[in-house]
């Protein structure tokens, strides 16, 4: 039992790798599903989520607290899915949201630019120059997204347990390598690692519930306690704390252990 995240660029064949790995393991394979779920759950048109995730980060500046809201919604939807284990996720930010969860195998799939250009030309019936321009623009925007929104460079190999180059390594070889790696004890779900994931999932769900009313709220966990950091009017501190507690308890379905820090 494990979770596998696969970070990929366009035409890197990462989607194919992810689907084959999931099929061989009998795992759920998800990507765009997360956007659809976030869109439905939080009543935001899917096109806004798609553009916010795949376009340059400047798209979020058009919406009030756009970055905070969309990151919170996407994270909550993803964490809810992976909490049940046995999942392969090939989409943006999986490696970031799940960085601290021990039983997550984080993989990056890369491919040569010239091979990607050839594939883009074939699929879109465009010239090599047009394909090169589109791919470089896409790569630059995805990279800027990671840096500006999450503060991480998606091309940094330190974010991943494996970086696989689809060239001399075929898609089937990449699949086999991932299947072998995920068998290692360090990527097996344990009671402590599942508890950590459950706690982080609750924090993500609470933050998503708070973000509309308190867009700067930051929610984290330490053991069974939730820590909520909020910028708010100090004259309304008790009112804000009571409101946060009601929202957190509603999300959790029980009365949670909560510590709230209010500052201007």
C-alpha positions in Angstrom: 0.0 0.0 0.0 1.4 3.3 -1.0 1.0 6.7 -2.8 2.9 7.6 -5.9 3.1 11.1 -7.3 4.4 11.7 -10.8 5.5 15.1 -11.9 5.7 15.6 -15.6 6.0 18.1 -18.4 3.9 18.1 -21.5 4.7 15.3 -24.0 7.1 13.7 -21.5 5.0 10.5 -21.6 4.5 10.8 -17.8 0.7 10.3 -18.2 1.4 7.0 -19.9 3.8 5.9 -17.2 1.3 6.9 -14.5 -1.5 5.0 -16.1 0.5 1.8 -16.6 1.9 1.9 -13.1 -1.6 2.3 -11.7 -3.0 -0.5 -13.9 -0.3 -3.0 -12.8 -0.7 -2.1 -9.1 -4.5 -2.0 -9.2 -4.3 1.6 -7.9 -6.6 4.5 -8.6 -5.0 6.9 -11.2 -6.0 10.6 -10.8 -5.1 13.9 -12.3 -7.8 16.2 -13.8 -10.2 14.5 -11.5 -8.9 16.6 -8.7 -9.7 19.8 -10.5 -13.2 18.6 -11.2 -13.8 17.6 -7.6 -12.4 20.9 -6.3 -14.5 22.8 -8.8 -17.7 21.0 -7.7 -17.0 21.1 -4.0 -16.2 24.8 -3.8 -18.6 26.0 -6.5 -15.8 27.5 -8.7 -16.0 27.1 -12.5 -13.5 24.5 -13.6 -12.1 26.8 -16.2 -10.9 29.1 -13.5 -9.1 26.3 -11.7 -7.6 25.0 -15.0 -6.3 28.4 -15.9 -5.1 29.1 -12.3 -3.2 25.8 -12.3 -1.8 25.7 -15.8 -1.4 29.4 -16.8 1.3 31.8 -15.6 0.9 32.8 -11.9 -0.3 36.2 -12.9 -3.7 34.8 -13.7 -4.3 34.6 -9.9 -3.7 38.3 -9.4 -7.0 39.0 -11.1 -8.9 37.4 -8.2 -9.0 38.6 -4.6 -6.7 36.3 -2.6 -6.7 34.1 -5.7 -3.5 32.2 -4.9 -4.6 31.4 -1.3 -8.0 30.2 -2.3 -7.1 28.0 -5.3 -4.1 26.4 -3.5 -6.3 25.6 -0.5 -9.1 24.1 -2.7 -6.8 22.0 -4.8 -4.8 20.7 -1.8 -8.0 19.8 0.1 -9.3 17.8 -2.9 -6.0 16.0 -3.4 -5.5 15.2 0.2 -9.0 13.7 0.5 -8.2 11.4 -2.4 -4.8 10.2 -1.4 -5.8 9.7 2.3 -7.4 6.4 1.3 -4.1 5.1 -0.1 -3.3 3.1 -3.2 -3.2 6.1 -5.6 -1.1 7.3 -8.5 -1.4 11.0 -8.9 0.1 12.6 -12.0 -0.6 16.3 -11.8 0.7 19.6 -10.6 1.8 20.1 -6.9 1.4 16.5 -5.7 5.1 16.4 -4.8 4.7 19.7 -2.9 1.6 18.9 -1.0 2.8 15.5 0.1 6.5 16.3 0.6 6.5 15.4 4.3 4.5 12.2 4.1 6.9 9.2 4.4 5.1 6.6 2.3 4.8 8.8 -0.8 7.1 7.8 -3.7 7.7 11.1 -5.6 8.8 10.6 -9.2 9.7 13.2 -11.9 9.5 12.2 -15.6 11.5 14.2 -18.1 12.1 13.9 -21.8 14.4 15.5 -24.4 13.1 18.7 -25.8 13.6 17.6 -29.4 11.6 14.4 -28.8 8.8 16.5 -27.3 8.9 18.9 -30.2 8.5 16.1 -32.7 5.5 14.8 -30.7 3.9 18.3 -30.6 4.4 18.7 -34.3 2.8 15.4 -35.1 -0.2 15.9 -32.8 -0.9 19.6 -33.6 0.3 19.5 -37.2 2.5 22.6 -36.7 6.0 23.6 -37.6 9.1 22.8 -35.5 9.5 26.5 -34.6 5.9 26.8 -33.4 6.2 23.6 -31.4 9.4 24.7 -29.8 7.9 28.1 -28.8 4.8 26.4 -27.3 6.7 23.9 -25.3 9.3 26.4 -23.9 6.5 28.8 -23.0 4.6 25.9 -21.2 7.8 24.8 -19.4 8.6 28.4 -18.3 5.0 29.0 -17.0 4.9 25.8 -15.0 8.3 26.5 -13.5 7.3 30.0 -12.6 4.1 28.7 -11.1 6.0 26.4 -8.7 8.4 29.1 -7.7 5.9 31.9 -7.2 3.0 29.9 -5.7 4.8 27.3 -3.7 8.4 28.7 -3.4 9.8 25.5 -5.0 11.4 24.8 -8.4 9.6 21.8 -9.9 12.8 21.1 -11.8 14.8 20.6 -8.6 15.7 16.9 -8.3 15.9 17.2 -4.5 12.0 17.3 -4.5 11.8 13.7 -5.8 12.9 10.2 -4.9 13.4 9.3 -8.6 14.0 11.3 -11.7 13.5 9.2 -14.9 14.6 10.3 -18.3 12.4 8.9 -21.1 14.9 8.3 -23.9 17.4 5.4 -23.3 14.9 4.3 -20.6 11.6 3.4 -22.3 8.2 3.9 -20.8 8.0 0.2 -19.9 11.4 0.4 -18.2 10.3 3.5 -16.2 7.2 1.6 -15.1 9.3 -1.4 -14.0 11.6 0.9 -12.0 8.8 2.5 -10.2 7.1 -0.8 -9.5 10.4 -2.1 -7.9 11.0 1.1 -5.9 7.5 1.2 -4.4 8.1 -2.2 -2.9 10.7 -0.8 -0.5 9.7 -0.7 3.1 10.2 3.1 3.2 7.3 3.6 0.8 4.9 1.2 2.6 2.1 2.8 4.6 2.5 2.4 8.4 0.2 3.4 11.2 2.4 6.5 12.1 2.7 7.6 8.5 -1.1 7.2 7.9 -1.7 9.2 11.1 0.5 12.0 9.7 -1.4 11.9 6.4 -4.8 12.0 8.3 -3.7 15.0 10.3 -2.5 16.9 7.3 -5.7 16.1 5.4 -7.8 17.5 8.2 -5.6 20.6 8.3 -6.1 21.0 4.5 -9.8 20.6 4.8 -10.1 23.1 7.6 -8.0 25.6 5.7 -10.1 25.3 2.6 -13.2 25.9 4.8 -11.7 29.0 6.3 -10.1 30.5 3.3 -13.2 32.2 1.9 -13.8 34.1 5.2 -10.2 34.2 6.4 -8.0 34.1 3.2 -4.7 34.5 5.0 -5.4 31.7 7.5 -2.6 29.1 7.8 -3.5 25.7 9.3 -1.0 23.2 10.5 -1.0 20.2 12.9 1.1 18.9 15.7 -0.1 15.6 16.9 -3.8 15.8 17.5 -3.8 19.6 17.8 -4.7 22.1 15.0 -2.8 25.3 14.9 -4.5 28.2 13.1 -2.7 31.5 12.3 -4.9 34.3 11.2 -4.6 38.0 10.4 -7.6 39.8 11.9 -8.8 42.8 13.9 -7.5 42.2 17.4 -10.6 43.9 18.8 -12.6 41.0 17.5 -10.2 38.3 18.7 -12.7 36.3 20.7 -15.3 36.5 18.0 -12.8 35.2 15.4 -11.6 32.4 17.6 -15.2 31.2 18.2 -15.9 31.4 14.5 -12.7 29.4 13.6 -13.6 26.8 16.2 -17.1 26.3 14.8 -15.8 25.9 11.3 -13.0 23.4 12.4 -15.4 21.3 14.5 -17.9 21.2 11.6 -15.2 20.0 9.1 -13.8 17.4 11.6 -17.2 16.2 12.7 -15.9 16.3 16.3 -14.6 18.9 18.7 -11.0 19.4 17.8 -8.1 20.5 19.9 -7.4 24.0 18.5 -4.9 26.7 19.1 -5.5 30.0 17.3 -3.0 32.8 16.9 -4.6 36.2 15.9 -2.4 39.1 14.8 -3.0 42.3 12.8 
